[in-house]
Each structure stands twice: as C-alpha cells, then as structure tokens.
Amino acid sequence: MRIYHYTDLNGLKGIVENHSLWATNFFFLNDSEELRHGIRAFRNALEYLSDDLNEKSINILKSEIIRFNMHRANHQYNISFCEEPDLLSQWRGYGATQGVCLEFESNELIESLFYGNAQVLSGPVIYTKPDSTLEAKKEIINFLRDEKLIKKIEVEPMYEIISAIDIVHKLPPFLKNDRFSEEKEFRIVVQPNQPYEDVKFRVNAYGVIPYLELKANENNMWNGRLPLKSIKIGPAKEKAFLWDGIKFLLQSKGYTNVTYSFTETPFRS
C-alpha cells in the first residue's frame, strides 16, 4: 500500500542526504499516553475474554503483558506515516515550516531498510476509546483463533506461550487513542533485541529524545537509497522556488526519478 511521511525541509534534507528515517521512542512521541494506552487496552480486554478463551490462555497473556510493560515497553520505536497524501491536519503541523509529504510503497520501504538485530512490525493504527476493550478483544481473539496457530498448538503445546508472547509484542504498539483518528496513521515499529543498542539522541523544545536511525541497506535494489516515489509540496508562498531547491537536493543524492506535485489544500501557512 502507499504510505506518506510528512516532514519539513530540514527533515527532508536529513532523509535524502543520509538515506535514512528516524524511529522515535514511543514514550517521547507527541501523544503523552502513547503505548501506555495500548498496554492498558490490552490488559482491560483480558478481563472480558472468559467466554472466548480458556483460563490458561488468559493467564499466559496476563503474565506476558506484565512482562512486556516492565521490561520491553521502554524500548519500542516508531516511524509514523499517514494513509492520506494531502491531509489538512498534517499540513497544519508542518505547513508553517515549509512542509512536504513523501510517498513510499510500504513493502518496498520496509524491505529497503537495515534493522540490525531489531524486530520489525508494520501496519495501520487501530484507534480505540480510552475505556474501550472491544477492538483489542477482537484482535486478540482473531489472532489466537487462527487455524494454523491452533494446529501448531495441538502438535506442540509450548507454542501457546510463544503465540502469547507474539501477540503481546505485536498488538499494543498499534492501539491508539481515537482522539487521534484523523491522522490515519500507519506505523513501522522497531523493537531492538538489546535495549540501548544503536540508540541516538536529539534535543528539541521538550527535552532529550531517544531515536534509532534506520538507514537504507547498502545492498538493496535501490542502490543504497530509499524507494522514494514522489514528493508533495505543502502550502508555501514560493512553490516553484521551493521545488527547484528540492529537485537540486534530490538529484545531487541520486534520486532522479522522484515526481512532484503541490497540495490542493487552500491552507494559508
């Protein structure tokens, strides 16, 4: 699927010059309840699964979400994308600083990056109300009732624990407060096997922010570059002048086939 990364000109410059994207630690994102909301929704859902799962499975899930919260939650990183290429709420966030929207194909982008020893997940965000368990409950049941998984557990009972660990790691990072639903977010979630491995830090107006720099794999089919397809230029006074500079930057770094367009949103930045 096509996904879109909104950023400003400084962000674009860093992405193109370094052939990389930054994955920010979940607890330092704009949503102050990020990931805590997902863990809370997951734990709440377990209280309403007695009619759907046996007590053993529920207890395994309860133990794993506690372990995840204590030992792994602080070391989850996220790259945010959007499913829409010309969204007013995103331009409001970036328009005042010369915003641009970068288009990728999700599978190509995920394939192009180097992750080291980290685990990688991706997919659309599932928006839930703070006190709702319905969406989390549905996802847990669908995952654990998968026919292939059931057959594996029948052959090897230990696989039930393995599958519990799997869903606990996969679901909470994609559960988000529905107040943010207009963002239509798609995520690439990076879970390092070693907590502080390759972590970098930047400083912004709020403090020190931990992040991972994910570079394009040098041996990928895009010659060590990102599979950038197009750039949409946000609200700006001198659009043609802005594109001339962006085009010069792209061509100097080997991005010669990137198309461009201008926003149709009548937003005065």
Secondary structure in CASP SS format (residue, H / E / C, confidence):
PFRMAT SS
TARGET T0000
AUTHOR 0000-0000-0000
METHOD secondary structure of the structure
MODEL  1
M C 1.00
R E 1.00
I E 1.00
Y E 1.00
H E 1.00
Y E 1.00
T E 1.00
D E 1.00
L H 1.00
N H 1.00
G H 1.00
L H 1.00
K H 1.00
G H 1.00
I H 1.00
V H 1.00
E H 1.00
N H 1.00
H C 1.00
S E 1.00
L E 1.00
W E 1.00
A E 1.00
T E 1.00
N E 1.00
F H 1.00
F H 1.00
F H 1.00
L C 1.00
N C 1.00
D C 1.00
S C 1.00
E C 1.00
E C 1.00
L C 1.00
R H 1.00
H H 1.00
G H 1.00
I H 1.00
R H 1.00
A H 1.00
F H 1.00
R H 1.00
N H 1.00
A H 1.00
L H 1.00
E C 1.00
Y C 1.00
L C 1.00
S C 1.00
D C 1.00
D C 1.00
L C 1.00
N C 1.00
E H 1.00
K H 1.00
S H 1.00
I H 1.00
N H 1.00
I H 1.00
L H 1.00
K H 1.00
S H 1.00
E H 1.00
I H 1.00
I H 1.00
R H 1.00
F H 1.00
N H 1.00
M H 1.00
H H 1.00
R H 1.00
A H 1.00
N H 1.00
H H 1.00
Q C 1.00
Y E 1.00
N E 1.00
I E 1.00
S E 1.00
F E 1.00
C E 1.00
E C 1.00
E C 1.00
P C 1.00
D C 1.00
L C 1.00
L H 1.00
S H 1.00
Q H 1.00
W H 1.00
R H 1.00
G H 1.00
Y H 1.00
G H 1.00
A H 1.00
T H 1.00
Q C 1.00
G E 1.00
V E 1.00
C E 1.00
L E 1.00
E E 1.00
F E 1.00
E E 1.00
S H 1.00
N H 1.00
E H 1.00
L H 1.00
I H 1.00
E H 1.00
S H 1.00
L E 1.00
F C 1.00
Y C 1.00
G C 1.00
N C 1.00
A C 1.00
Q E 1.00
V E 1.00
L E 1.00
S E 1.00
G E 1.00
P E 1.00
V C 1.00
I E 1.00
Y E 1.00
T E 1.00
K C 1.00
P C 1.00
D C 1.00
S C 1.00
T C 1.00
L H 1.00
E H 1.00
A H 1.00
K H 1.00
K H 1.00
E H 1.00
I H 1.00
I H 1.00
N H 1.00
F H 1.00
L H 1.00
R C 1.00
D C 1.00
E H 1.00
K H 1.00
L H 1.00
I H 1.00
K H 1.00
K H 1.00
I H 1.00
E H 1.00
V H 1.00
E C 1.00
P C 1.00
M C 1.00
Y H 1.00
E H 1.00
I H 1.00
I H 1.00
S H 1.00
A H 1.00
I H 1.00
D H 1.00
I H 1.00
V H 1.00
H H 1.00
K H 1.00
L C 1.00
P H 1.00
P H 1.00
F H 1.00
L E 1.00
K E 1.00
N E 1.00
D H 1.00
R H 1.00
F H 1.00
S H 1.00
E H 1.00
E H 1.00
K C 1.00
E E 1.00
F E 1.00
R E 1.00
I E 1.00
V E 1.00
V E 1.00
Q E 1.00
P C 1.00
N C 1.00
Q C 1.00
P C 1.00
Y C 1.00
E C 1.00
D C 1.00
V C 1.00
K E 1.00
F E 1.00
R E 1.00
V E 1.00
N E 1.00
A C 1.00
Y C 1.00
G E 1.00
V E 1.00
I E 1.00
P E 1.00
Y E 1.00
L E 1.00
E E 1.00
L E 1.00
K E 1.00
A E 1.00
N C 1.00
E C 1.00
N C 1.00
N C 1.00
M C 1.00
W C 1.00
N C 1.00
G C 1.00
R C 1.00
L C 1.00
P C 1.00
L C 1.00
K C 1.00
S E 1.00
I E 1.00
K E 1.00
I E 1.00
G C 1.00
P C 1.00
A C 1.00
K C 1.00
E C 1.00
K H 1.00
A H 1.00
F H 1.00
L H 1.00
W H 1.00
D H 1.00
G H 1.00
I H 1.00
K H 1.00
F H 1.00
L H 1.00
L H 1.00
Q H 1.00
S H 1.00
K C 1.00
G C 1.00
Y C 1.00
T C 1.00
N C 1.00
V C 1.00
T E 1.00
Y E 1.00
S E 1.00
F E 1.00
T C 1.00
E C 1.00
T C 1.00
P C 1.00
F C 1.00
R C 1.00
S C 1.00
END
